[in-house]
C-alpha cells in the first residue's frame, strides 16, 4: 500500500525528473497509471527519460517539460499549463537539485547556482504548485527532496548543506500550514535519501559502491513509507541503518543543547567521544 493519490488517471509532476531519483519515481508513477509530467533542464536527458518510462510503462501518458525551476515566471507558466490542461495536480515531487561542490568563501563560484536551484527554486515550485493544488479541492501530496546533509551538516560542501537545511525548514512549515487549513486535502512530506548512486553523487566512480542504494531502491522505500503517516521519510542505505541515523541526528542536536563546538562529530577534541557514544548499545 502507498499513498492514495498514486492512482490511475491522477497527475504527477516530478522536477529533476530526467535522471536519478526523479526518473525512478516518475517511472513508478507511470507504472501506477498516473499521467506524469517530468521537468528538467536538459533536452537530451528529458528525451532519454521519456524513452525509459515508455519502455517500463507502455501506453503511459508522459509529458517532458524543459523548465528552469529557479525562474519564477517559468514555473508559473508551467503550473498554468498543467492546471489548465488537467484541472488538478495530485502529486508533486519537488526534486530538482544540483551539487557542483562548494567551499565556505565561494572560491568556486557555485553558491548562487546551488541556492537558486536547490532552495529558491524548490520553494518556488512548492509555493506555486501548492497554492493551486489547495485551490483545486482535489486530494494532493507534495514530496520535497531533502538530504541528511541538511540535518547533520557534514563539512565539505556548505552551500549544499545550507540549501537542504533551508528546504527542511520550509517543508516543515509547509506541512504545518496545510494541516491547519479547514478542509484542505493536500499534505506535504520530506524525503531524506541516504547514499544513492546517481549522476549527482557518483563523482569519478564508474560503478555503484556496495554501500549505495540505487534510485529505484530509494523510491520503493519512499512509496512504502508514503503509505504511513510519517512526515520524515528517512531512508537507510547499504551502509547506514535507521539506528545510526538516529544517533547522528541526536548528536547534532546535542551540539546546541550541550553547548559543544559546532560540527563536533568532526572536531579533533570531540570526534572520538562521538564514536564512543555512538557505539553504545544500551
Secondary structure, DSSP 4 states (H G I P E B T S, - for coil): ---TTS-TT-EEEEETTTSHHHHHHHHHHHHTT-EEEEEES-HHHHHHHHHHHHHHSTT--EEEEE--TT-HHHHHHHHHHHHHHHS---EEEE---------TT-TTS-HHHHIIIIIIIHHHHHHHHHHHHHHH-S-EEEEEE--THHHH--TT-HHHHHHHHHHHHHHHHHHHHHHTSTT--EEEEEEE--SB-STTT-TT-SS--TTPBPHHHHHHHHHHHHTTT-SEEE---SS--HHHHHHHHHHHHHHHHTTPPTTGGG-TTTHHHHHHHHH---
